[in-house]
Amino acid sequence: MMKTVTMNKNSYAILSEKIKAKQATIGVIGMGYVGLPLAMELATEGFSVIGVDIDSLKIAELADGKSHIIDIPTATVRKVIENNTFLPTTDYAMLQNANVISICVPTPLTKSHEPDMSYIQDTVTRLKPVLQKGTLLVLESTTYPGTTRELIATEFEKDGWIIGEDIFICFSPERIDPGNKQFEPKQVPKVVGGMTENCLALGQQYYEHAFDTIVPVSTPEIAEMTKLLENTFRSINIAFINEMSLLCEELGIDLWEAIDAAKTKPFGFMPFYPGPGVGGHCIPLDPMYLYWKGKEKNFFSRFIELAQQVNTSMPKHVVELASQALNKHGKSLSASKVLLVGMAYKNDIDDVRESPALHVYEQLKQADAQLDVLDPFVTSFRDEAGQLIKPVSTVANMADYDCAIIMTKHSNIDYDALLTSCDCIIDTRNVWDEKKSQCI
């Protein structure tokens, strides 16, 4: 149930007036794929925004008016810097003047697939000495239900702060989709859950300046669960269609054509598509937050566990397909020159976070394949050993390769030239319909 706190109305009223009048100073912690777009939207709206990140190189680049994120034009960063509405810094002390703070820090998994809360915990530790009473604090980082209450609200309550009076706390899950040209971030409805009624009201007032639609929910836990529900739904359905692709290989059936036919039904079917695995920050990680939280209550989600197994097995299957295809040509992986086409986890972006191509790359290396990487969007990535790898943006002669594995369907790659040049292709993205020679 939502907790209502009797409080000094002036604290709420003063902050509310500042937010409505765009006189509130905003702090955004984490200048990545979530934090930078939010900071740019608010700064463009006329708020004074302080962007904090512990990465000094990233901050130096922003201070120079340059964007490191493909969806944020450098011109946008340069404009808010010149207008003095955006100040990038590594110094948390600058947040002592902030009236509203959004926390957009990473929430990865550990090697044992358990939530790594160290970035959130470190942020709270850094905030405590500088945070002023009467501040609205919003967590946006994807996490398990209960995080906002347990790791943030409880920490301030230990110090004697009253939630809803000394500090206002909300959770609002990020819904960033890198490279999405159909929906701008502000067009995606913004879910907000507050610790108290006044926390929620301030959260709504704050996000109304950056989003077209606000969706209030009764507690932070509901908001936290919303994000996990969205992405667990996707993970399970992607796993199902990946498993169907394996079945269709055995049956000699074109699953892509079957999907196209099935989606003509105007009800009862939603198309999902097979691929070489799942990537990005959300789909590979979010379901495991929910799975981990369920284990606390001795509840084991078999759907989540099975989906994770299916999706994480796909990169290995891609390599097996490549090996089988080469064997048909009298060649082996260890003696073949292989072109990995695409490192980003989806088309027309430079984001390689959790990309299945990373796993395929490592397995091909272990098989001693002579490996080159083509990706016009990704300038570099690091392998498991920490070595910096720089893909090429073009290939002079695709006929030089014994096998090409298409991992990403970028719009600026000449796939037809690849088709006419290479006689062994693993097409994981259905680049060609009837033309493809091998497909999962």
Secondary structure, 3 states (H helix, E strand, C coil): CCCCCCCCHHHHHHHHHHHHCCCCEEEEECCCCCHHHHHHHHHHCCCEEEEECCCHHHHHHHHCCCCCCCCCCHHHHHHHHHCCCEEEECCHHHHHHCCEEEECCCCCECCCCCECCHHHHHHHHHHCCCCCCCEEEEECCCCCCCHHHHHHHHHHHHCCCCECCCEEEEECCCCCCCCCCCCCHHHCCEEEEECCHHHHHHHHHHHCCCCCCEEEECCHHHHHHHHHHHHHHHHHHHHHHHHHHHHHHHHCCCHHHHHHHHCCCCCCCCCCCCCCCCCCCCCCCHHHHHHHHHHHCCCCCHHHHHHHHHHHHHHHHHHHHHHHHHHHCCCCHHHCEEEEECCCCCCCCCCCCCCHHHHHHHHHHHCCCEEEEECCCCCCEECCCCCEECCECCCCCHHHCCEEEECCCCCCCCHHHHHHHCCCEEECCCCCCCCCCEEC
